[in-house]
Amino acid sequence: GLDEESGSACMDRYVETEEIPQMGFTADADFPAIYAEKGIARLRFTLPRLSDDHIATAKAGSAVNMVPSNCSVELKDGNVEVFAGVTAHGSRPELGINAINVAVDALLEAGHEDSFLNFYKKYFSTSDASALGLDFEDESGSTTANAGMLEIDAEQAELVVDLRYPVTFDITSALDNLNKSLSEEGVDLEVRENMEPLYLPQDSPLITTLMEVYNEGTGTEGRAVAIGGGTYARSIPNICAYGPAFPGDEDIAHQANEWVLEEKLLAATCIYRNAFRKLATND
């Protein structure tokens, strides 16, 4: 799973060459057990530039699954402006401040006319994907849309979005409808990647066993949870994410200077030891 942040090619290789386990877990998320992971679609929106647009160039974000913390805009009058936001993981965009949103709001407030500004304001003012017609909610949560990367040049504006959608959402039909609507506005939509959701029933042997071990080890009565993040658990059937972060821990994943408290690491290790024993012996 060491390539999990770049497509999990390592897991593809593992599936090709190694014996597939009957069940298991990966330490790639949070406690307690993760029974559902939303689907993840990476969408690219491209629209042509118009002669009377005010923006010459713009750039924001280096990873689609992160809320961009800065956005640089060069206007055709020669002025360059840099707008700041607050980064967060793309699965929880509401926890950050998107620098693209900051830039769009400020430029429109200043009276700048630009086709991209109008497009963005129309569809991405909020992170719930409602303006795109992709908002949906089930037991795994609701749709989120993170505008993660932007690049504007003389020819086109390109916006790449990280979409997290609930496990029962018909994403194919929804994207088909969106594509038809956007094409009438001269906007091209490309689905660059689509990772299907993960779902394991909460009463499945794997989830119930892991929850028993967790609750016994922590003295709690927790329940399995659903997340918007993606782990490499979805690379192999009947695998789920399980720790190592505990409820209430500071969320520092994907951020600068990641760290873990030694006592928390040892506590997770004890839970994993007991989980291995119980899964192996079915006791």
N, C-alpha and C positions, 0 to 999 in steps of 0.2 A: 503493500500500500504506500510505498514511498513516493510514488508518482501521482498520488491522488489529486494534487492541486493542478496537474497538467494533463488530465484525461484518463488516468488510471491504466495506462498501457501495461504497467507491470501486472495488473490483475488480469488483463486479457491474456497475457503470456502464461500466467499461473493456471488459468482455466484450460488453456490449450495443452499444457504439459503435466499437470499434477492431478492427483486424486481430489475430487470435490468432496468436502466434508458434508455430513448429514445436516449439521446445524452449527452455529457458532456466533461469535460477536466480535466487534471491532472497537477498540478504544479510540474512537474518533469523534466523540461528541460529548454528551452530558449524561449523568445519572438522573433519574432511573433509566430503565430500558426504553429505547426509541422504537415504537411499533410502526410509525409511519414517517416517511420523508416526502415532502412535496416534489412534484415534477419540476424540472429545471429546463427552461427554454432560453436560448440566447438569440435575440432578435436584432437584426440590423435594418434601420430605417435610413433610406437615402433619398434626398430631394435635391433637385437642381437649383443652382444659384440664379438669381435674377439681377438684371443690370442695375436696378435701383436699390438693391440691398445695401445696408450700411456697414455690415461686417465684412472685412477682407479675409481674415483668418481667425480661427479659434481652436483651442485644444484643451481637453480636460480628461482626467482619468488615465490610469495605466493598467487597470484590471477591471473587467466588467462586473465581477462579483464584489466590488468594493464601492461604497459611496465616495465619489470624487471629492477631495478636500481642497482643490483649487481649479480655477478655470481662467485661462488666459485668452483675451480677446483683443485683436487688432482691428481697429475701425478704418474705414477707407479715408478718413481725414488724417490718418497717421497716428492717432492716439492709441496707446496700448494700455489696457486695463486688466488687472488681475483681481479675481474675486475669490474669497476664501470661504470654505465650508468646514464641516467636521466629519471625518471619515467614520464609517461603521461597516459591518459586513453587509453584503448585498441581500442576504436573506432577511435582514431586519432594517430596511432603509429608513424606517421611521425613527430609528435611534440616532441617526446622523443628520447633518445638514448638507444637502447636495449643492456643491458650488455652482453647478450649471443652473439650478433653480435661482440661486442668488444672482448670478449674472443676468439671466433672462429678465427677472423682475426689475433689476436696477436699470438695465438698458431700455426696457419699455417705459419705465418711470421717467427716464431722461428724454423720452420722445423719439427714440431711434426706431426706424422702420426697417423690418427685415422679415423675409418669408420664414426663416428658421425660428425666429423669436415667436412668431404667430403660431407656427406649428407646435412648438414645444409648449407654449402656454396653453394651447387647446387640449393637448393630450397628456401632458406630464406635470401638471400643477400639483397633483397628488400622487402618492405611490401605491394607490390601491387598484390601479389599472381600470378604473370605472369608465374613464373617458374613452378608453380603447375598446370597451365592451367585453373585457376579459375578467371582470370582477365576479368572484364566485366564492362560496364558503361551504365547508362541510366539517366533519369532526377533525380533520387534519389542519384546519385553519382557513385563512382567506388568501386570495391572490395578492401578491406584491410585485411591483415593478420598480427596478432600480436602473435609472439612466446612468450607466457606469462609465461610458467613454464617448467623447465627442471630438470630431475633427471637421473643420470647415476650411475649404480652400476656394480658389476662384471658380472651380467647376461644380462642386457639390458640397452638401452638408451630410455628414454620416454620424448617426447616433446608434450606439450599441447598448442594448437593454438586457438586463438579467431579470427574467420573469420566473417567479416561483408560484406554481399553481396546485390547488388541492388534488387529492388522489382520485376523486371521482369526476373531475372536470373533463369534459370533452374538448381537449385543447385543439385537436385537428379541425373540427368544425368551426370553432371560435376564430382560429387564425385564418381559415379560409374566408370567413365573412369579413374579417378585418382587412384582409388583403384586397378584397373586391372594393371595399369602401375607400381605402387609401389610394388605390390605383386611379380612382376618379379624381383625386386631388393631385395626381402627379407624383405621389410618393411610392417608392419601391420598398417592399417588405421582404426580407430574406430570413428564413429560419436557419441560422447557422449551426445550431445544435439543439437536440431535444433529448433529455434524459428522463425516462419514464419514472413515475413515482414508485416508492417502495411502500408496501403495506403487508403487515403481518397481523392477524387477528389477536386481540388482546388476550383471548383465552387459549392461544396456541401453546403447545408444550414449551417452546423456547421462551416466549415472553413470560409465561407464568413462573417458570423456573428461575429466570433471572430476577424477576421481581421478588420472589420469595427470598432469594439470597440477599438482595439489596436491603429489603426491609428487616431481615434478621440481623444483618450486619450493622445497620444504622439505628435500629430501634424505632423505625418510622412505619407509617402505613401509606407509603407513596403509591402512585399509579403510573403505569407506562404513559409516555407522552409522544406527541407528534411534533416534528420540527420542520422548518423551512429550509434548513441547511441540507447539503448533500454529502454523504459519506460513501466510502467504497464498499459499504455493506451491500449496496444494490448490485455489485459486480457478481455476486454468487447467491443463488437461491437460499432462503431460510437462514439468512444472516441479518443481524441487527446491530446498530450502534449502542454502546453501553459504557458510559463514562468517557473519560476520567474526571470531568468537571462535576462538582457537586452543586445542588440547588443553592442559590445565593452567592456562589463564587462570582467574582468580578469577571466580566466577559472581555478577555484579552486576546481571543483567537484572531489570527490574521493581522494583528496590530504590532507596532514596534515594541521590542523588548518583551516578548512573551515570557511568562514565568509560571512556576507552580510552587506551592508551599510543600516542603518535604513531608509534613504530617499528612497532607491531603494525598500525596502520591503514595505513601505507605498505606493509607486507609483504602485507596482504590486497589492496591495490590492485594490486600487481604480479601476484598470482595471478589476479585478476579480468581484468586486461588480457590475460594469456596465454590465459585460458579463452575470452574473447570471440573472440580471434584463431583459436583452434583450432576452436571450434564453427562459426565463420563460414566457414572455409576447408576444414573437414573434413580438416585436415592434422595 
